[in-house]
Amino acid sequence: MAGFISPYLNLVRNAFSVVRHNGGVIGSVWTLLKAGDLREGTLVGVDQFGNKYFENKKYFYARHRWVELGDKQKSWWEPDASQIPPEWHRWMHCIGEHPPTEVPLTNPKFKQEHRINFSGNSRENYVPYTTTPPKIESWQPPKNTPS
């Protein structure tokens, strides 16, 4: 009988561990609302935007690294790929095995500081203006003068 219950006890124990790792019941609800799933892993590093990067080798290869976006980002509810700096993007997509906290990248002279893409979501977005006159002019109805 103990061999039958043991896998279920491990399942419950792992579930409580994941809930504890995500900040208890309320923290787990918030994590589910933001990310869509609950994960447990070791904190690898934090970038200049407050993003936290985690890793757990027990998960599948493409799902073993993830990021929790920081509060300095443009939106909590709308994650965007531009919120991750290039050095961490390299680590997240397994291009490099070591995170930038262990092996920092060399910065070339032409590299600019990373900024988030604000297109369409804020007042900082780029709005181009036209420099050519319109080819078609809108029709204006004639004004009737009372006689």
C-alpha positions as CSV (number, residue, x, y, z in Angstrom):
1,M,0.0,0.0,0.0
2,A,2.9,2.4,0.7
3,G,4.3,1.9,-2.8
4,F,0.9,3.0,-4.2
5,I,0.7,6.2,-2.2
6,S,4.4,7.2,-2.5
7,P,4.2,8.8,-6.0
8,Y,1.2,10.8,-4.9
9,L,3.0,12.1,-1.8
10,N,5.9,13.2,-4.0
11,L,3.4,15.0,-6.3
12,V,1.8,16.9,-3.4
13,R,5.2,17.6,-1.9
14,N,6.4,19.1,-5.2
15,A,3.2,21.1,-5.6
16,F,3.7,22.7,-2.1
17,S,7.4,23.4,-2.9
18,V,6.4,25.2,-6.2
19,V,3.7,27.3,-4.4
20,R,6.2,28.2,-1.6
21,H,8.8,29.2,-4.2
22,N,6.3,31.5,-6.0
23,G,5.4,33.4,-2.8
24,G,2.6,31.4,-1.2
25,V,-0.9,31.1,-2.4
26,I,-1.4,34.8,-3.3
27,G,2.0,35.1,-5.0
28,S,1.2,31.9,-7.0
29,V,-2.1,33.4,-8.2
30,W,-0.3,36.6,-9.3
31,T,2.3,34.5,-11.1
32,L,-0.4,32.4,-12.8
33,L,-2.1,35.6,-14.0
34,K,1.2,37.1,-15.3
35,A,3.1,34.2,-16.7
36,G,0.5,31.4,-17.1
37,D,2.4,28.8,-15.2
38,L,4.2,28.1,-11.9
39,R,7.8,27.1,-12.0
40,E,10.5,26.5,-9.4
41,G,14.2,27.2,-10.1
42,T,17.4,28.8,-9.0
43,L,17.9,32.6,-9.5
44,V,20.8,33.0,-11.9
45,G,20.9,36.8,-12.1
46,V,19.2,40.2,-12.2
47,D,19.6,42.8,-15.0
48,Q,19.5,46.6,-14.9
49,F,15.8,46.6,-15.6
50,G,15.0,44.4,-12.5
51,N,14.3,41.3,-14.6
52,K,15.0,38.1,-12.7
53,Y,16.4,35.1,-14.6
54,F,15.9,31.5,-13.4
55,E,17.0,28.1,-14.4
56,N,15.9,24.5,-13.6
57,K,17.7,21.7,-15.3
58,K,14.8,19.3,-14.4
59,Y,12.6,20.9,-17.0
60,F,12.7,20.2,-20.8
61,Y,15.5,21.8,-22.7
62,A,13.6,24.7,-24.3
63,R,11.7,25.4,-21.0
64,H,14.5,25.2,-18.5
65,R,15.3,29.0,-18.5
66,W,12.8,31.8,-17.9
67,V,12.5,35.4,-16.9
68,E,10.2,37.2,-14.5
69,L,9.9,40.8,-15.7
70,G,10.8,43.5,-13.3
71,D,8.6,46.4,-12.1
72,K,10.7,49.0,-14.2
73,Q,9.2,47.6,-17.4
74,K,6.6,49.3,-19.5
75,S,3.8,46.9,-18.6
76,W,3.3,44.1,-16.2
77,W,0.6,42.5,-18.3
78,E,2.0,42.9,-21.8
79,P,5.4,41.1,-22.0
80,D,7.6,42.1,-24.9
81,A,10.8,40.5,-26.3
82,S,12.5,43.9,-26.3
83,Q,12.3,43.9,-22.5
84,I,15.3,41.5,-22.3
85,P,18.8,42.9,-23.0
86,P,20.9,41.2,-25.7
87,E,23.3,39.6,-23.3
88,W,20.5,37.9,-21.4
89,H,18.7,37.0,-24.6
90,R,21.8,35.1,-25.6
91,W,21.6,33.0,-22.5
92,M,17.8,32.6,-22.5
93,H,17.9,31.0,-26.0
94,C,20.8,28.7,-25.2
95,I,23.2,30.5,-27.6
96,G,25.7,30.6,-24.8
97,E,25.8,28.2,-21.9
98,H,27.1,30.7,-19.2
99,P,24.9,33.7,-18.1
100,P,26.4,37.2,-18.3
101,T,26.9,37.2,-14.5
102,E,29.5,34.5,-14.9
103,V,31.1,35.4,-18.2
104,P,30.4,39.0,-19.2
105,L,30.3,40.0,-22.8
106,T,32.8,42.4,-24.3
107,N,31.1,45.6,-25.4
108,P,32.1,46.8,-28.8
109,K,32.6,50.6,-29.4
110,F,29.4,50.9,-31.4
111,K,27.1,49.3,-28.9
112,Q,24.3,51.5,-27.5
113,E,22.6,51.1,-24.2
114,H,19.6,48.8,-24.4
115,R,16.1,50.4,-24.4
116,I,12.7,48.8,-24.5
117,N,10.6,49.2,-27.7
118,F,7.8,51.6,-26.8
119,S,6.0,51.4,-30.2
120,G,2.3,51.8,-29.9
121,N,2.1,51.6,-26.1
122,S,3.1,54.9,-24.7
123,R,3.9,58.6,-25.3
124,E,7.5,57.7,-26.0
125,N,6.7,55.9,-29.3
126,Y,8.0,57.1,-32.6
127,V,5.4,58.7,-34.8
128,P,6.5,59.6,-38.3
129,Y,5.0,62.6,-40.1
130,T,4.5,63.1,-43.8
131,T,6.6,65.6,-45.8
132,T,4.7,65.2,-49.1
133,P,1.3,66.8,-49.9
134,P,-1.6,64.5,-50.3
135,K,-2.3,63.3,-53.8
136,I,-6.0,63.3,-53.4
137,E,-7.8,66.2,-51.8
138,S,-11.0,65.6,-50.0
139,W,-14.2,66.9,-51.5
140,Q,-15.9,69.9,-49.9
141,P,-19.6,70.2,-50.5
142,P,-20.7,73.5,-52.1
143,K,-22.1,76.1,-49.7
144,N,-25.7,77.0,-50.4
145,T,-26.4,80.6,-50.0
146,P,-30.0,81.5,-49.3
147,S,-31.4,83.8,-52.0
